[in-house]
C-alpha cells in the first residue's frame, strides 16, 4: 500500500488500495515543504505477509514427499500455530528491507516503524493522573469496557509521541492499560484507536526526476521480500536445505528490486564530466 505526500496541499493521498481513517494523524507532515521532492510512504500488513507465506508453504507441502513417498504437509506447511514464531523473526527481515531504502530516507524522521496500528479513532483526552496501569481522566464519560482491546496512543510532542499501549479495560472515567509506562505520562494528551491491523511502515524522499511508474514495482518488491524472508527462515529452522536455498535466492533478488526501483530516473542520473579531473 502506497501513500504520496502532496507538498501543495499538505496531505497524504493513497496511490492505490484503501486509505485508513487516522493516517494523517499517525504520520507527521514534513516541517519544511519542498515542492521539488516526493514524500512516499509504504505500508505492509503483517497479517497479509503471514497469510501469503502460509499459502505458499501449503502449496509447496502438497508436492513434497518423504523417503517413503508420504506427503509432508504437517511438517512443511506454516500454520496459525506458528504465528508467535513469525512475530519473533519478521522484525529482523523488516530491518533488512529498510537497509535497502535507507539511502532515500536520510532526512526522514521515523522513516521505519514496525507494528504500526491503524483503525478508527474512538476517543481522546489528557492524562490527569496515573497509578500503575490506571489512567484517570475526569473529562471522560465512557461506557464501561467499551475500549477493551483498543490502543491508547500518546499525541503530545516529545519522546513518547506515537508510542502506544493496549487497553485492558475501562470505567466511565478511567482507562486501564495492559502494561504501565516506565515514564510519567501525567499531563500528556492521547488518542484512542480501535485497531484493525498492524503494519510495517517505510518512508522515503525522492527527487523530481524519479520515475513514478516504478511505484508498484517497489511496493511489490517490499511485500515479496518480507514473504520470502519468512519462508526462507521457516525452511532453515526445519532444515529443508534445498527449499531454504531457493527462497534465499529469491529473497536477495527481491531486495535488489526494492533498491533499483527507487533508483530509476525519468532522465539517466549521470556523474559530473569532470569527476576524475585533476
ABEGO torsion letter per residue (X at the ends): XBBBBBAAAGBBBBABEBBBAAAAAABBBBABBBAABBBBBBBBBAAAAAAAAAAAAAAAAAABBBAAGBBAAAAABBBAAAAAAAAAAAAAAAAAAAAAAAAAAAABBGABBBGBBBEBBAEBEBBABBBEABBBBAABBBBBGAABGBBBBBABBEAABGBBBBBABBBAABBBBABBBABBABGBBBBBBBBABBBBBBBBBBBAABBAAAAAAAAAAAAAAAAAAAAAAAAAAAGBAAAAAAAAAAAAAAAAAAAAAAABBABBBBBBAAAABX
